Amino acid sequence: MSKPTPMGDTFDSYLKKARHSSPTSKSVKASAPKSQQGSVSLPVYDQSKLPSKSDSGNEVAAAVSEQKLFSAKTQLLLEQFSGVEQKKILKFWYEMTISFGSKFRYEFGDEPDRHVMKFAAALNEQSYQRLKDNLDERLKKGQEWPPTVAALEALKDTPTDREILEARTNILTLKNPKSRVEKYIIDRKSAKLRTLSDMHIAKEFKTLYLEAFEEVLLHDFDTILDHQEQNNHSVVAKIEPTDLDRKIDSLAEQGYRPSGSLGERLERIEQLRKAQSK
């Protein structure tokens, strides 16, 4: 069996493939040359009624319903989803079939079931791209057997090994964080960064990145914390300074720095105020 190709085709590719295929999978296997039998078979439909990439959700739903892409039982399941969700399901099913071939059909059957449909319908642009990247990475590593639905659920919310390596380079070597996750690590995980050991840095950084990835992209902790800090700053700014506060400010402006822990605290207060005023 030839090695599956990476997932890269678009929904338009599905339509183009469908338009040049025979009406049923059985007729394809019966009429195709032996060298082509066993390849992915897709039904052909009235080209004027097939949904296009620009179609709205309702138009996709109507076209899918009229063309009867699957068996009656599967069609009933599919029609429970909106037109946009049906489009996601079709694209996901086609790309997985192209990537893993008969192995995918052996694992999931000839048609998508309710679990696969619900999974595909819930994908957004970001999670779908992460899933594709992870599956491409698996294929390049020789992991050609398709993952289970549970594994797919994990892959759509998991960064690739390449992404983690690039983040490690940007943070530790180039000192130039670029993504939200990388900036979050610098701003919120600096203490853990300093504890990374040289001997196990790859493993420990991966653990740190996975933790930050989940907090940022799945829970928006970076946005939430930034918003909380802004609110706290606004509240503090509205508090009237006391006589002691004014006296401390006056002494600081005159360059007075008491020795000991008090001096260190005043220095810290001044640094925080300067940072907040920027």
C-alpha positions, 0 to 999 in steps of 0.5 A: 500500500502506498504511503498516505499523502498529508492532509492538505486538500480543500473542500473544493478538492472534494467537489472536484474529486466527486465530479470525476468519480463514478456514481457508486463505490461498487461501480468504481471497483467493477469498472476501474482497472485492477491497478486502481481498485481499492483506491478511495471512491467518491460518488458523483452528483449533479454539478449544478447542485453541488455546494461550493466553498462560497455557499451559505450554510443553508445552501450546503444543507440543501445540496447535501440533502438533495444529493444523498451523499451517504446511506439513508441512515447516515443521511438522517444523522447528517441532516441533524447538523447545520449546513456549515457543520455538514460542510465541516463533516464532509471536508474532514471525512474526505481529507482523513480518507485521502490521508489514511486510505483503506486504513481509515475505513477499516477503523471508522467504517465506510461512512461517518457515525454520530461521534465522528460527525459531532467531532468534525462539526465542533472544529473551528479554524484553529483547532482544525489546523492544529489537527491537520498539523499533528496528523501531518507530523504523524505521517512524516514519522511513519505513524500511518494508522489513523488515530481513534476519535479520543486521540483526535480530540487530544490532537486538535488541542495539542501543539506539534513537536515542531511548534514546541521546538520553535518556541524553545528557540525563540524563548531560550536562544533568540530571546524573542517570543512571538506567539501568545503562548511564548509571550505568556511564558516570558511574562507569567512563567519566568520562574519556571523557566529559570528552573529548567535543567540543561540535562532535561531541558527538552522534556521540561520545556515541553511540559512547560509549553503544554501547560502554557498552551492549554492556559492561553489557547484553551482558557485565555488566561493571558487575556484574563490576567491582563484584564484583571491587572488593568482593573487593579491598576485603575482601582489603585489610581483612584485611591487618594494618597495619605499624608505618609504617601505624600511624605514618601513621594517628597523624600523620593523626589529629593533623592533620599534613600533610607538604608536597610529593608525600608530603602529597598521597599521604597526603591521597589515602590518607585520602580513599580510606579514607573512601570505602571505609568508607561 
